[in-house]
Amino acid sequence: MNLRLPRSSQREPGGNALDYEIAQEQAAALGRLGRALEAALAAVAALSDHDRVGHESELTAGTRRRLVREAGYALWCFMVQREASGLHDQRLIFRDYRVPPEVQNCMGHLGPGDRPRRI
């Protein structure tokens, strides 16, 4: 993974230490947001598996919509951080994380009264 670093810090004395710190922070943020996305997608998948077994009456459609919206928000946060780090190919995220189309379609969408969980 190549991270784009600010050019100004490459010319300054001590810039390597700053570049290293920036790269560490970017990597930590990507890891944290990637784990949050995986957890949100797992919750959607678990609900889907639960529905297939025939337990639809126990879970409301509202729960599913909420989980999909939370996964969409986690996806949006992850993609924004990747873009800020210079990683621009979104198709890799969709493929590698197996993001369902319904989550892709609501990426970043929060409805009235929705409060995202802190990621």
Biopython code that builds the backbone (N, CA, C, O; Angstrom):
import numpy as np
from Bio.PDB.StructureBuilder import StructureBuilder

atoms = [
    (1, "MET", "N", (0.840, -1.146, 0.000)),
    (1, "MET", "CA", (0.000, 0.000, 0.000)),
    (1, "MET", "C", (0.900, 1.229, 0.000)),
    (1, "MET", "O", (1.783, 1.356, 0.849)),
    (2, "ASN", "N", (0.682, 2.121, -0.938)),
    (2, "ASN", "CA", (1.445, 3.358, -1.004)),
    (2, "ASN", "C", (0.599, 4.492, -0.478)),
    (2, "ASN", "O", (-0.536, 4.682, -0.913)),
    (3, "LEU", "N", (1.143, 5.244, 0.452)),
    (3, "LEU", "CA", (0.452, 6.400, 0.990)),
    (3, "LEU", "C", (1.116, 7.657, 0.464)),
    (3, "LEU", "O", (2.342, 7.763, 0.448)),
    (4, "ARG", "N", (0.307, 8.598, 0.038)),
    (4, "ARG", "CA", (0.821, 9.865, -0.457)),
    (4, "ARG", "C", (1.141, 10.768, 0.728)),
    (4, "ARG", "O", (0.284, 11.003, 1.580)),
    (5, "LEU", "N", (2.337, 11.260, 0.785)),
    (5, "LEU", "CA", (2.762, 12.120, 1.872)),
    (5, "LEU", "C", (2.872, 13.553, 1.379)),
    (5, "LEU", "O", (3.128, 13.779, 0.196)),
    (6, "PRO", "N", (2.686, 14.513, 2.256)),
    (6, "PRO", "CA", (2.813, 15.914, 1.854)),
    (6, "PRO", "C", (4.208, 16.210, 1.333)),
    (6, "PRO", "O", (5.202, 15.808, 1.938)),
    (7, "ARG", "N", (4.283, 16.913, 0.213)),
    (7, "ARG", "CA", (5.581, 17.226, -0.390)),
    (7, "ARG", "C", (6.374, 18.223, 0.448)),
    (7, "ARG", "O", (7.602, 18.155, 0.489)),
    (8, "SER", "N", (5.696, 19.134, 1.107)),
    (8, "SER", "CA", (6.405, 20.165, 1.858)),
    (8, "SER", "C", (7.254, 19.563, 2.975)),
    (8, "SER", "O", (8.341, 20.066, 3.258)),
    (9, "SER", "N", (6.785, 18.512, 3.604)),
    (9, "SER", "CA", (7.543, 17.937, 4.708)),
    (9, "SER", "C", (8.733, 17.117, 4.220)),
    (9, "SER", "O", (9.621, 16.794, 5.008)),
    (10, "GLN", "N", (8.764, 16.777, 2.938)),
    (10, "GLN", "CA", (9.889, 15.995, 2.426)),
    (10, "GLN", "C", (11.139, 16.851, 2.271)),
    (10, "GLN", "O", (12.249, 16.319, 2.260)),
    (11, "ARG", "N", (10.980, 18.163, 2.151)),
    (11, "ARG", "CA", (12.120, 19.037, 1.943)),
    (11, "ARG", "C", (12.667, 19.618, 3.243)),
    (11, "ARG", "O", (13.799, 20.101, 3.273)),
    (12, "GLU", "N", (11.896, 19.577, 4.296)),
    (12, "GLU", "CA", (12.304, 20.180, 5.554)),
    (12, "GLU", "C", (13.216, 19.230, 6.333)),
    (12, "GLU", "O", (13.058, 18.011, 6.263)),
    (13, "PRO", "N", (14.172, 19.799, 7.077)),
    (13, "PRO", "CA", (14.969, 18.935, 7.957)),
    (13, "PRO", "C", (14.048, 18.275, 8.983)),
    (13, "PRO", "O", (13.154, 18.926, 9.523)),
    (14, "GLY", "N", (14.256, 17.029, 9.244)),
    (14, "GLY", "CA", (13.395, 16.322, 10.184)),
    (14, "GLY", "C", (12.072, 15.900, 9.551)),
    (14, "GLY", "O", (11.195, 15.369, 10.232)),
    (15, "GLY", "N", (11.932, 16.132, 8.266)),
    (15, "GLY", "CA", (10.695, 15.794, 7.569)),
    (15, "GLY", "C", (10.424, 14.304, 7.549)),
    (15, "GLY", "O", (9.267, 13.885, 7.518)),
    (16, "ASN", "N", (11.468, 13.503, 7.565)),
    (16, "ASN", "CA", (11.269, 12.059, 7.554)),
    (16, "ASN", "C", (10.543, 11.582, 8.800)),
    (16, "ASN", "O", (9.697, 10.691, 8.725)),
    (17, "ALA", "N", (10.866, 12.167, 9.938)),
    (17, "ALA", "CA", (10.182, 11.785, 11.177)),
    (17, "ALA", "C", (8.706, 12.180, 11.108)),
    (17, "ALA", "O", (7.838, 11.424, 11.544)),
    (18, "LEU", "N", (8.427, 13.347, 10.569)),
    (18, "LEU", "CA", (7.047, 13.795, 10.421)),
    (18, "LEU", "C", (6.296, 12.911, 9.432)),
    (18, "LEU", "O", (5.152, 12.527, 9.675)),
    (19, "ASP", "N", (6.947, 12.591, 8.318)),
    (19, "ASP", "CA", (6.331, 11.701, 7.334)),
    (19, "ASP", "C", (5.992, 10.348, 7.952)),
    (19, "ASP", "O", (4.930, 9.781, 7.694)),
    (20, "TYR", "N", (6.902, 9.847, 8.764)),
    (20, "TYR", "CA", (6.690, 8.566, 9.424)),
    (20, "TYR", "C", (5.482, 8.633, 10.356)),
    (20, "TYR", "O", (4.660, 7.717, 10.372)),
    (21, "GLU", "N", (5.370, 9.703, 11.124)),
    (21, "GLU", "CA", (4.235, 9.874, 12.040)),
    (21, "GLU", "C", (2.920, 9.984, 11.270)),
    (21, "GLU", "O", (1.914, 9.398, 11.670)),
    (22, "ILE", "N", (2.926, 10.723, 10.185)),
    (22, "ILE", "CA", (1.718, 10.870, 9.361)),
    (22, "ILE", "C", (1.307, 9.518, 8.796)),
    (22, "ILE", "O", (0.130, 9.159, 8.836)),
    (23, "ALA", "N", (2.267, 8.769, 8.271)),
    (23, "ALA", "CA", (1.964, 7.453, 7.712)),
    (23, "ALA", "C", (1.427, 6.512, 8.782)),
    (23, "ALA", "O", (0.514, 5.729, 8.519)),
    (24, "GLN", "N", (1.988, 6.585, 9.987)),
    (24, "GLN", "CA", (1.485, 5.753, 11.083)),
    (24, "GLN", "C", (0.036, 6.089, 11.419)),
    (24, "GLN", "O", (-0.786, 5.190, 11.599)),
    (25, "GLU", "N", (-0.274, 7.362, 11.503)),
    (25, "GLU", "CA", (-1.636, 7.787, 11.823)),
    (25, "GLU", "C", (-2.613, 7.379, 10.727)),
    (25, "GLU", "O", (-3.721, 6.932, 11.022)),
    (26, "GLN", "N", (-2.215, 7.529, 9.469)),
    (26, "GLN", "CA", (-3.078, 7.124, 8.358)),
    (26, "GLN", "C", (-3.346, 5.623, 8.400)),
    (26, "GLN", "O", (-4.479, 5.181, 8.211)),
    (27, "ALA", "N", (-2.297, 4.846, 8.649)),
    (27, "ALA", "CA", (-2.452, 3.391, 8.705)),
    (27, "ALA", "C", (-3.342, 2.982, 9.874)),
    (27, "ALA", "O", (-4.187, 2.098, 9.733)),
    (28, "ALA", "N", (-3.158, 3.620, 11.024)),
    (28, "ALA", "CA", (-3.990, 3.301, 12.192)),
    (28, "ALA", "C", (-5.451, 3.638, 11.929)),
    (28, "ALA", "O", (-6.344, 2.869, 12.285)),
    (29, "ALA", "N", (-5.693, 4.777, 11.312)),
    (29, "ALA", "CA", (-7.071, 5.172, 11.000)),
    (29, "ALA", "C", (-7.695, 4.210, 9.994)),
    (29, "ALA", "O", (-8.853, 3.821, 10.144)),
    (30, "LEU", "N", (-6.941, 3.828, 8.978)),
    (30, "LEU", "CA", (-7.465, 2.872, 7.997)),
    (30, "LEU", "C", (-7.793, 1.539, 8.657)),
    (30, "LEU", "O", (-8.828, 0.940, 8.367)),
    (31, "GLY", "N", (-6.921, 1.074, 9.537)),
    (31, "GLY", "CA", (-7.173, -0.189, 10.230)),
    (31, "GLY", "C", (-8.415, -0.126, 11.098)),
    (31, "GLY", "O", (-9.241, -1.039, 11.082)),
    (32, "ARG", "N", (-8.544, 0.951, 11.854)),
    (32, "ARG", "CA", (-9.695, 1.117, 12.740)),
    (32, "ARG", "C", (-10.997, 1.203, 11.933)),
    (32, "ARG", "O", (-11.992, 0.571, 12.290)),
    (33, "LEU", "N", (-10.989, 1.976, 10.860)),
    (33, "LEU", "CA", (-12.191, 2.121, 10.046)),
    (33, "LEU", "C", (-12.500, 0.841, 9.262)),
    (33, "LEU", "O", (-13.665, 0.516, 9.033)),
    (34, "GLY", "N", (-11.463, 0.124, 8.858)),
    (34, "GLY", "CA", (-11.668, -1.156, 8.173)),
    (34, "GLY", "C", (-12.308, -2.183, 9.095)),
    (34, "GLY", "O", (-13.190, -2.932, 8.676)),
    (35, "ARG", "N", (-11.871, -2.221, 10.340)),
    (35, "ARG", "CA", (-12.486, -3.143, 11.320)),
    (35, "ARG", "C", (-13.938, -2.757, 11.601)),
    (35, "ARG", "O", (-14.797, -3.626, 11.754)),
    (36, "ALA", "N", (-14.209, -1.456, 11.668)),
    (36, "ALA", "CA", (-15.590, -1.004, 11.887)),
    (36, "ALA", "C", (-16.471, -1.394, 10.704)),
    (36, "ALA", "O", (-17.617, -1.801, 10.895)),
    (37, "LEU", "N", (-15.955, -1.275, 9.499)),
    (37, "LEU", "CA", (-16.705, -1.680, 8.304)),
    (37, "LEU", "C", (-16.960, -3.182, 8.326)),
    (37, "LEU", "O", (-18.076, -3.626, 8.053)),
    (38, "GLU", "N", (-15.946, -3.960, 8.646)),
    (38, "GLU", "CA", (-16.123, -5.413, 8.718)),
    (38, "GLU", "C", (-17.190, -5.797, 9.734)),
    (38, "GLU", "O", (-18.010, -6.676, 9.467)),
    (39, "ALA", "N", (-17.191, -5.150, 10.893)),
    (39, "ALA", "CA", (-18.184, -5.449, 11.930)),
    (39, "ALA", "C", (-19.589, -5.079, 11.460)),
    (39, "ALA", "O", (-20.539, -5.827, 11.692)),
    (40, "ALA", "N", (-19.721, -3.943, 10.810)),
    (40, "ALA", "CA", (-21.037, -3.518, 10.323)),
    (40, "ALA", "C", (-21.545, -4.459, 9.235)),
    (40, "ALA", "O", (-22.725, -4.807, 9.214)),
    (41, "LEU", "N", (-20.663, -4.866, 8.340)),
    (41, "LEU", "CA", (-21.058, -5.799, 7.284)),
    (41, "LEU", "C", (-21.407, -7.171, 7.859)),
    (41, "LEU", "O", (-22.313, -7.840, 7.364)),
    (42, "ALA", "N", (-20.692, -7.589, 8.901)),
    (42, "ALA", "CA", (-20.991, -8.865, 9.552)),
    (42, "ALA", "C", (-22.370, -8.826, 10.200)),
    (42, "ALA", "O", (-23.092, -9.822, 10.174)),
    (43, "ALA", "N", (-22.742, -7.690, 10.778)),
    (43, "ALA", "CA", (-24.070, -7.560, 11.388)),
    (43, "ALA", "C", (-25.165, -7.667, 10.332)),
    (43, "ALA", "O", (-26.193, -8.303, 10.565)),
    (44, "VAL", "N", (-24.950, -7.051, 9.177)),
    (44, "VAL", "CA", (-25.928, -7.151, 8.084)),
    (44, "VAL", "C", (-26.015, -8.587, 7.589)),
    (44, "VAL", "O", (-27.109, -9.103, 7.356)),
    (45, "ALA", "N", (-24.859, -9.235, 7.429)),
    (45, "ALA", "CA", (-24.840, -10.615, 6.954)),
    (45, "ALA", "C", (-25.502, -11.555, 7.958)),
    (45, "ALA", "O", (-26.231, -12.465, 7.562)),
    (46, "ALA", "N", (-25.260, -11.348, 9.248)),
    (46, "ALA", "CA", (-25.868, -12.203, 10.273)),
    (46, "ALA", "C", (-27.383, -12.052, 10.255)),
    (46, "ALA", "O", (-28.106, -13.036, 10.415)),
    (47, "LEU", "N", (-27.863, -10.851, 10.064)),
    (47, "LEU", "CA", (-29.298, -10.633, 9.984)),
    (47, "LEU", "C", (-29.877, -11.301, 8.745)),
    (47, "LEU", "O", (-30.968, -11.871, 8.790)),
    (48, "SER", "N", (-29.143, -11.230, 7.640)),
    (48, "SER", "CA", (-29.591, -11.882, 6.412)),
    (48, "SER", "C", (-29.653, -13.393, 6.591)),
    (48, "SER", "O", (-30.603, -14.037, 6.145)),
    (49, "ASP", "N", (-28.637, -13.961, 7.247)),
    (49, "ASP", "CA", (-28.630, -15.401, 7.513)),
    (49, "ASP", "C", (-29.795, -15.775, 8.435)),
    (49, "ASP", "O", (-30.443, -16.805, 8.245)),
    (50, "HIS", "N", (-30.044, -14.946, 9.411)),
    (50, "HIS", "CA", (-31.130, -15.180, 10.362)),
    (50, "HIS", "C", (-32.475, -15.167, 9.636)),
    (50, "HIS", "O", (-33.347, -15.991, 9.912)),
    (51, "ASP", "N", (-32.633, -14.228, 8.711)),
    (51, "ASP", "CA", (-33.872, -14.133, 7.939)),
    (51, "ASP", "C", (-34.074, -15.360, 7.053)),
    (51, "ASP", "O", (-35.200, -15.829, 6.883)),
    (52, "ARG", "N", (-32.985, -15.876, 6.488)),
    (52, "ARG", "CA", (-33.097, -17.043, 5.602)),
    (52, "ARG", "C", (-33.565, -18.280, 6.353)),
    (52, "ARG", "O", (-34.217, -19.148, 5.773)),
    (53, "VAL", "N", (-33.241, -18.367, 7.632)),
    (53, "VAL", "CA", (-33.624, -19.532, 8.423)),
    (53, "VAL", "C", (-35.116, -19.479, 8.767)),
    (53, "VAL", "O", (-35.694, -20.487, 9.174)),
    (54, "GLY", "N", (-35.731, -18.325, 8.608)),
    (54, "GLY", "CA", (-37.168, -18.220, 8.838)),
    (54, "GLY", "C", (-37.534, -17.543, 10.138)),
    (54, "GLY", "O", (-38.629, -17.764, 10.655)),
    (55, "HIS", "N", (-36.666, -16.738, 10.673)),
    (55, "HIS", "CA", (-36.937, -16.048, 11.930)),
    (55, "HIS", "C", (-37.309, -14.588, 11.690)),
    (55, "HIS", "O", (-37.033, -13.732, 12.530)),
    (56, "GLU", "N", (-37.928, -14.305, 10.562)),
    (56, "GLU", "CA", (-38.235, -12.930, 10.206)),
    (56, "GLU", "C", (-39.129, -12.249, 11.225)),
    (56, "GLU", "O", (-39.029, -11.037, 11.415)),
    (57, "SER", "N", (-39.999, -12.995, 11.882)),
    (57, "SER", "CA", (-40.940, -12.378, 12.807)),
    (57, "SER", "C", (-40.242, -11.780, 14.027)),
    (57, "SER", "O", (-40.772, -10.863, 14.653)),
    (58, "GLU", "N", (-39.071, -12.286, 14.364)),
    (58, "GLU", "CA", (-38.355, -11.781, 15.532)),
    (58, "GLU", "C", (-37.637, -10.459, 15.256)),
    (58, "GLU", "O", (-37.385, -9.681, 16.176)),
    (59, "LEU", "N", (-37.323, -10.220, 14.038)),
    (59, "LEU", "CA", (-36.580, -9.011, 13.678)),
    (59, "LEU", "C", (-37.417, -8.158, 12.737)),
    (59, "LEU", "O", (-38.024, -8.667, 11.795)),
    (60, "THR", "N", (-37.441, -6.891, 12.992)),
    (60, "THR", "CA", (-38.244, -6.001, 12.169)),
    (60, "THR", "C", (-37.472, -5.545, 10.944)),
    (60, "THR", "O", (-36.247, -5.641, 10.876)),
    (61, "ALA", "N", (-38.224, -5.050, 9.992)),
    (61, "ALA", "CA", (-37.594, -4.488, 8.802)),
    (61, "ALA", "C", (-36.798, -3.247, 9.180)),
    (61, "ALA", "O", (-35.796, -2.931, 8.538)),
    (62, "GLY", "N", (-37.235, -2.545, 10.213)),
    (62, "GLY", "CA", (-36.522, -1.356, 10.674)),
    (62, "GLY", "C", (-35.126, -1.680, 11.166)),
    (62, "GLY", "O", (-34.198, -0.894, 10.975)),
    (63, "THR", "N", (-34.973, -2.829, 11.797)),
    (63, "THR", "CA", (-33.647, -3.239, 12.273)),
    (63, "THR", "C", (-32.715, -3.439, 11.095)),
    (63, "THR", "O", (-31.557, -3.023, 11.130)),
    (64, "ARG", "N", (-33.219, -4.074, 10.057)),
    (64, "ARG", "CA", (-32.404, -4.305, 8.868)),
    (64, "ARG", "C", (-32.008, -2.979, 8.227)),
    (64, "ARG", "O", (-30.847, -2.784, 7.865)),
    (65, "ARG", "N", (-32.969, -2.072, 8.086)),
    (65, "ARG", "CA", (-32.658, -0.766, 7.493)),
    (65, "ARG", "C", (-31.607, -0.021, 8.319)),
    (65, "ARG", "O", (-30.708, 0.611, 7.765)),
    (66, "ARG", "N", (-31.724, -0.099, 9.634)),
    (66, "ARG", "CA", (-30.762, 0.572, 10.507)),
    (66, "ARG", "C", (-29.363, -0.019, 10.330)),
    (66, "ARG", "O", (-28.382, 0.718, 10.228)),
    (67, "LEU", "N", (-29.275, -1.351, 10.295)),
    (67, "LEU", "CA", (-27.969, -1.998, 10.127)),
    (67, "LEU", "C", (-27.350, -1.676, 8.767)),
    (67, "LEU", "O", (-26.142, -1.461, 8.668)),
    (68, "VAL", "N", (-28.163, -1.644, 7.738)),
    (68, "VAL", "CA", (-27.660, -1.314, 6.399)),
    (68, "VAL", "C", (-27.177, 0.129, 6.368)),
    (68, "VAL", "O", (-26.133, 0.412, 5.780)),
    (69, "ARG", "N", (-27.914, 1.049, 6.990)),
    (69, "ARG", "CA", (-27.491, 2.457, 7.039)),
    (69, "ARG", "C", (-26.190, 2.608, 7.827)),
    (69, "ARG", "O", (-25.310, 3.373, 7.435)),
    (70, "GLU", "N", (-26.069, 1.881, 8.934)),
    (70, "GLU", "CA", (-24.827, 1.949, 9.714)),
    (70, "GLU", "C", (-23.649, 1.398, 8.912)),
    (70, "GLU", "O", (-22.544, 1.937, 8.978)),
    (71, "ALA", "N", (-23.881, 0.336, 8.163)),
    (71, "ALA", "CA", (-22.817, -0.216, 7.318)),
    (71, "ALA", "C", (-22.466, 0.778, 6.207)),
    (71, "ALA", "O", (-21.295, 0.926, 5.855)),
    (72, "GLY", "N", (-23.470, 1.453, 5.658)),
    (72, "GLY", "CA", (-23.217, 2.474, 4.638)),
    (72, "GLY", "C", (-22.397, 3.628, 5.185)),
    (72, "GLY", "O", (-21.528, 4.162, 4.495)),
    (73, "TYR", "N", (-22.672, 4.011, 6.419)),
    (73, "TYR", "CA", (-21.910, 5.084, 7.052)),
    (73, "TYR", "C", (-20.461, 4.639, 7.311)),
    (73, "TYR", "O", (-19.525, 5.406, 7.090)),
    (74, "ALA", "N", (-20.286, 3.405, 7.777)),
    (74, "ALA", "CA", (-18.941, 2.875, 8.005)),
    (74, "ALA", "C", (-18.167, 2.794, 6.689)),
    (74, "ALA", "O", (-16.971, 3.083, 6.650)),
    (75, "LEU", "N", (-18.849, 2.404, 5.619)),
    (75, "LEU", "CA", (-18.225, 2.343, 4.298)),
    (75, "LEU", "C", (-17.783, 3.732, 3.854)),
    (75, "LEU", "O", (-16.679, 3.904, 3.338)),
    (76, "TRP", "N", (-18.641, 4.710, 4.056)),
    (76, "TRP", "CA", (-18.319, 6.082, 3.669)),
    (76, "TRP", "C", (-17.095, 6.592, 4.438)),
    (76, "TRP", "O", (-16.190, 7.180, 3.846)),
    (77, "CYS", "N", (-17.069, 6.367, 5.748)),
    (77, "CYS", "CA", (-15.927, 6.806, 6.570)),
    (77, "CYS", "C", (-14.632, 6.164, 6.082)),
    (77, "CYS", "O", (-13.603, 6.832, 5.976)),
    (78, "PHE", "N", (-14.684, 4.874, 5.787)),
    (78, "PHE", "CA", (-13.501, 4.143, 5.328)),
    (78, "PHE", "C", (-13.018, 4.684, 3.986)),
    (78, "PHE", "O", (-11.818, 4.861, 3.774)),
    (79, "MET", "N", (-13.962, 4.944, 3.084)),
    (79, "MET", "CA", (-13.590, 5.428, 1.761)),
    (79, "MET", "C", (-13.014, 6.844, 1.823)),
    (79, "MET", "O", (-12.078, 7.163, 1.090)),
    (80, "VAL", "N", (-13.561, 7.687, 2.683)),
    (80, "VAL", "CA", (-13.025, 9.040, 2.831)),
    (80, "VAL", "C", (-11.581, 8.980, 3.328)),
    (80, "VAL", "O", (-10.722, 9.702, 2.822)),
    (81, "GLN", "N", (-11.310, 8.130, 4.310)),
    (81, "GLN", "CA", (-9.948, 8.009, 4.836)),
    (81, "GLN", "C", (-9.000, 7.467, 3.773)),
    (81, "GLN", "O", (-7.861, 7.922, 3.671)),
    (82, "ARG", "N", (-9.455, 6.510, 2.989)),
    (82, "ARG", "CA", (-8.614, 5.978, 1.905)),
    (82, "ARG", "C", (-8.288, 7.076, 0.895)),
    (82, "ARG", "O", (-7.143, 7.216, 0.465)),
    (83, "GLU", "N", (-9.303, 7.848, 0.521)),
    (83, "GLU", "CA", (-9.078, 8.943, -0.424)),
    (83, "GLU", "C", (-8.061, 9.939, 0.137)),
    (83, "GLU", "O", (-7.171, 10.392, -0.582)),
    (84, "ALA", "N", (-8.193, 10.277, 1.418)),
    (84, "ALA", "CA", (-7.273, 11.220, 2.052)),
    (84, "ALA", "C", (-5.851, 10.667, 2.094)),
    (84, "ALA", "O", (-4.885, 11.428, 2.152)),
    (85, "SER", "N", (-5.729, 9.354, 2.067)),
    (85, "SER", "CA", (-4.416, 8.715, 2.100)),
    (85, "SER", "C", (-3.845, 8.492, 0.706)),
    (85, "SER", "O", (-2.740, 7.970, 0.565)),
    (86, "GLY", "N", (-4.591, 8.886, -0.324)),
    (86, "GLY", "CA", (-4.113, 8.739, -1.693)),
    (86, "GLY", "C", (-4.487, 7.427, -2.354)),
    (86, "GLY", "O", (-3.960, 7.102, -3.418)),
    (87, "LEU", "N", (-5.386, 6.667, -1.746)),
    (87, "LEU", "CA", (-5.835, 5.388, -2.308)),
    (87, "LEU", "C", (-7.209, 5.620, -2.936)),
    (87, "LEU", "O", (-8.189, 5.842, -2.225)),
    (88, "HIS", "N", (-7.279, 5.568, -4.248)),
    (88, "HIS", "CA", (-8.480, 6.049, -4.934)),
    (88, "HIS", "C", (-9.363, 4.965, -5.560)),
    (88, "HIS", "O", (-10.472, 5.283, -5.986)),
    (89, "ASP", "N", (-8.938, 3.728, -5.635)),
    (89, "ASP", "CA", (-9.725, 2.701, -6.325)),
    (89, "ASP", "C", (-10.775, 2.110, -5.383)),
    (89, "ASP", "O", (-10.464, 1.257, -4.552)),
    (90, "GLN", "N", (-12.008, 2.567, -5.520)),
    (90, "GLN", "CA", (-13.094, 2.123, -4.650)),
    (90, "GLN", "C", (-13.537, 0.698, -4.969)),
    (90, "GLN", "O", (-14.067, 0.003, -4.102)),
    (91, "ARG", "N", (-13.327, 0.270, -6.185)),
    (91, "ARG", "CA", (-13.747, -1.087, -6.557)),
    (91, "ARG", "C", (-13.079, -2.146, -5.700)),
    (91, "ARG", "O", (-13.667, -3.192, -5.426)),
    (92, "LEU", "N", (-11.850, -1.875, -5.275)),
    (92, "LEU", "CA", (-11.145, -2.832, -4.422)),
    (92, "LEU", "C", (-11.871, -3.024, -3.097)),
    (92, "LEU", "O", (-11.949, -4.143, -2.589)),
    (93, "ILE", "N", (-12.396, -1.958, -2.541)),
    (93, "ILE", "CA", (-13.129, -2.047, -1.278)),
    (93, "ILE", "C", (-14.367, -2.908, -1.463)),
    (93, "ILE", "O", (-14.621, -3.820, -0.676)),
    (94, "PHE", "N", (-15.132, -2.618, -2.500)),
    (94, "PHE", "CA", (-16.371, -3.358, -2.744)),
    (94, "PHE", "C", (-16.087, -4.848, -2.929)),
    (94, "PHE", "O", (-16.835, -5.698, -2.448)),
    (95, "ARG", "N", (-15.000, -5.150, -3.630)),
    (95, "ARG", "CA", (-14.660, -6.546, -3.888)),
    (95, "ARG", "C", (-14.071, -7.229, -2.649)),
    (95, "ARG", "O", (-14.530, -8.299, -2.250)),
    (96, "ASP", "N", (-13.072, -6.617, -2.055)),
    (96, "ASP", "CA", (-12.362, -7.252, -0.947)),
    (96, "ASP", "C", (-13.219, -7.400, 0.308)),
    (96, "ASP", "O", (-13.092, -8.385, 1.035)),
    (97, "TYR", "N", (-14.082, -6.436, 0.561)),
    (97, "TYR", "CA", (-14.938, -6.491, 1.746)),
    (97, "TYR", "C", (-16.307, -7.106, 1.432)),
    (97, "TYR", "O", (-17.140, -7.258, 2.326)),
    (98, "ARG", "N", (-16.533, -7.456, 0.172)),
    (98, "ARG", "CA", (-17.806, -8.058, -0.271)),
    (98, "ARG", "C", (-18.991, -7.204, 0.184)),
    (98, "ARG", "O", (-19.909, -7.681, 0.851)),
    (99, "VAL", "N", (-18.938, -5.945, -0.192)),
    (99, "VAL", "CA", (-19.976, -4.990, 0.204)),
    (99, "VAL", "C", (-21.212, -5.226, -0.656)),
    (99, "VAL", "O", (-21.147, -5.114, -1.881)),
    (100, "PRO", "N", (-22.345, -5.554, -0.019)),
    (100, "PRO", "CA", (-23.562, -5.772, -0.796)),
    (100, "PRO", "C", (-24.038, -4.482, -1.468)),
    (100, "PRO", "O", (-23.791, -3.387, -0.963)),
    (101, "PRO", "N", (-24.716, -4.615, -2.599)),
    (101, "PRO", "CA", (-25.205, -3.428, -3.310)),
    (101, "PRO", "C", (-26.092, -2.529, -2.451)),
    (101, "PRO", "O", (-26.041, -1.307, -2.592)),
    (102, "GLU", "N", (-26.901, -3.105, -1.567)),
    (102, "GLU", "CA", (-27.775, -2.274, -0.738)),
    (102, "GLU", "C", (-26.973, -1.372, 0.194)),
    (102, "GLU", "O", (-27.411, -0.266, 0.510)),
    (103, "VAL", "N", (-25.803, -1.830, 0.635)),
    (103, "VAL", "CA", (-24.941, -1.000, 1.484)),
    (103, "VAL", "C", (-24.251, 0.057, 0.623)),
    (103, "VAL", "O", (-24.120, 1.208, 1.041)),
    (104, "GLN", "N", (-23.813, -0.325, -0.566)),
    (104, "GLN", "CA", (-23.193, 0.639, -1.481)),
    (104, "GLN", "C", (-24.165, 1.763, -1.811)),
    (104, "GLN", "O", (-23.771, 2.928, -1.880)),
    (105, "ASN", "N", (-25.423, 1.420, -2.014)),
    (105, "ASN", "CA", (-26.424, 2.408, -2.408)),
    (105, "ASN", "C", (-26.740, 3.418, -1.310)),
    (105, "ASN", "O", (-27.172, 4.532, -1.605)),
    (106, "CYS", "N", (-26.533, 3.051, -0.066)),
    (106, "CYS", "CA", (-26.836, 4.003, 1.010)),
    (106, "CYS", "C", (-25.567, 4.543, 1.650)),
    (106, "CYS", "O", (-25.614, 5.075, 2.759)),
    (107, "MET", "N", (-24.441, 4.414, 0.972)),
    (107, "MET", "CA", (-23.165, 4.861, 1.505)),
    (107, "MET", "C", (-23.226, 6.335, 1.895)),
    (107, "MET", "O", (-23.514, 7.204, 1.072)),
    (108, "GLY", "N", (-22.950, 6.590, 3.160)),
    (108, "GLY", "CA", (-22.908, 7.955, 3.649)),
    (108, "GLY", "C", (-24.259, 8.564, 3.939)),
    (108, "GLY", "O", (-24.327, 9.694, 4.423)),
    (109, "HIS", "N", (-25.334, 7.856, 3.661)),
    (109, "HIS", "CA", (-26.669, 8.408, 3.869)),
    (109, "HIS", "C", (-27.103, 8.214, 5.317)),
    (109, "HIS", "O", (-27.057, 7.108, 5.856)),
    (110, "LEU", "N", (-27.515, 9.292, 5.919)),
    (110, "LEU", "CA", (-28.121, 9.232, 7.243)),
    (110, "LEU", "C", (-29.440, 9.984, 7.151)),
    (110, "LEU", "O", (-29.485, 11.130, 6.704)),
    (111, "GLY", "N", (-30.479, 9.346, 7.568)),
    (111, "GLY", "CA", (-31.791, 9.969, 7.518)),
    (111, "GLY", "C", (-32.027, 10.896, 8.691)),
    (111, "GLY", "O", (-31.190, 10.995, 9.588)),
    (112, "PRO", "N", (-33.169, 11.579, 8.690)),
    (112, "PRO", "CA", (-33.491, 12.476, 9.806)),
    (112, "PRO", "C", (-33.531, 11.686, 11.116)),
    (112, "PRO", "O", (-34.141, 10.619, 11.197)),
    (113, "GLY", "N", (-32.888, 12.217, 12.107)),
    (113, "GLY", "CA", (-32.884, 11.574, 13.417)),
    (113, "GLY", "C", (-31.876, 10.460, 13.578)),
    (113, "GLY", "O", (-31.720, 9.918, 14.672)),
    (114, "ASP", "N", (-31.185, 10.108, 12.498)),
    (114, "ASP", "CA", (-30.150, 9.067, 12.599)),
    (114, "ASP", "C", (-28.906, 9.657, 13.226)),
    (114, "ASP", "O", (-28.444, 10.731, 12.843)),
    (115, "ARG", "N", (-28.388, 8.955, 14.170)),
    (115, "ARG", "CA", (-27.100, 9.345, 14.753)),
    (115, "ARG", "C", (-26.163, 8.178, 14.580)),
    (115, "ARG", "O", (-26.417, 7.103, 15.124)),
    (116, "PRO", "N", (-25.077, 8.357, 13.832)),
    (116, "PRO", "CA", (-24.157, 7.247, 13.644)),
    (116, "PRO", "C", (-23.435, 6.909, 14.938)),
    (116, "PRO", "O", (-23.171, 7.776, 15.771)),
    (117, "ARG", "N", (-23.126, 5.640, 15.084)),
    (117, "ARG", "CA", (-22.286, 5.242, 16.210)),
    (117, "ARG", "C", (-20.894, 5.758, 15.963)),
    (117, "ARG", "O", (-20.451, 5.874, 14.820)),
    (118, "ARG", "N", (-20.212, 6.065, 17.032)),
    (118, "ARG", "CA", (-18.847, 6.553, 16.880)),
    (118, "ARG", "C", (-17.967, 5.428, 16.379)),
    (118, "ARG", "O", (-17.979, 4.319, 16.913)),
    (119, "ILE", "N", (-17.212, 5.730, 15.355)),
    (119, "ILE", "CA", (-16.339, 4.716, 14.740)),
    (119, "ILE", "C", (-14.940, 4.898, 15.252)),
    (119, "ILE", "O", (-14.040, 4.152, 14.866)),
]
sb = StructureBuilder()
sb.init_structure("model")
sb.init_model(0)
sb.init_chain("A")
sb.init_seg("    ")
for serial, (resi, resn, name, xyz) in enumerate(atoms, 1):
    if name == "N":
        sb.init_residue(resn, " ", resi, " ")
    sb.init_atom(name, np.array(xyz, "f"), 0.0, 1.0, " ", f" {name:<3s}", serial, name[0])
structure = sb.get_structure()
